[in-house]
Amino acid sequence: MSFLGFLLLGLIAGALAKLILPGKQGGGWFVTLLLGVVGALLGGWLGGLLLGAPLQDFFSLQTWLLAIGGSIVVLLIWGLITGRRARR
């Protein structure tokens, strides 16, 4: 997958993760892009490590599910970090 394809995948995965999770998550499009890319990396790494999943295809359902799952995990961690900071 090309670098631009990976960025697009991360942006869409981050936006879908924000739609899936209940509540209000902070951050604009740039934070969504960063969280999505980090989540796609995390999901791809864990998928390759645990499942032996090949993640070269942009239009593969497996690639998208792992990227969205990783983005949800990263978004939950982001909420824990920023939620604690906002309560102080």
VENHU-V754336 format. One record per residue. N is the residue number from 1. RES is the residue in one small letter. D_LAST is the distance of its C-alpha to the last C-alpha in whole Angstrom. Layout:
N;RES;D_LAST
N;RES;D_LAST
This chain:
1;m;42
2;s;42
3;f;39
4;l;38
5;g;39
6;f;36
7;l;34
8;l;35
9;l;35
10;g;31
11;l;30
12;i;32
13;a;30
14;g;27
15;a;28
16;l;29
17;a;26
18;k;24
19;l;27
20;i;27
21;l;24
22;p;23
23;g;20
24;k;18
25;q;18
26;g;16
27;g;19
28;g;22
29;w;26
30;f;25
31;v;22
32;t;24
33;l;27
34;l;25
35;l;24
36;g;27
37;v;29
38;v;27
39;g;27
40;a;31
41;l;31
42;l;29
43;g;31
44;g;35
45;w;34
46;l;34
47;g;36
48;g;39
49;l;38
50;l;38
51;l;40
52;g;42
53;a;42
54;p;43
55;l;41
56;q;43
57;d;44
58;f;42
59;f;43
60;s;43
61;l;41
62;q;40
63;t;38
64;w;36
65;l;35
66;l;34
67;a;32
68;i;31
69;g;30
70;g;28
71;s;26
72;i;25
73;v;24
74;v;22
75;l;20
76;l;19
77;i;18
78;w;16
79;g;14
80;l;13
81;i;12
82;t;10
83;g;9
84;r;7
85;r;6
86;a;6
87;r;4
88;r;0
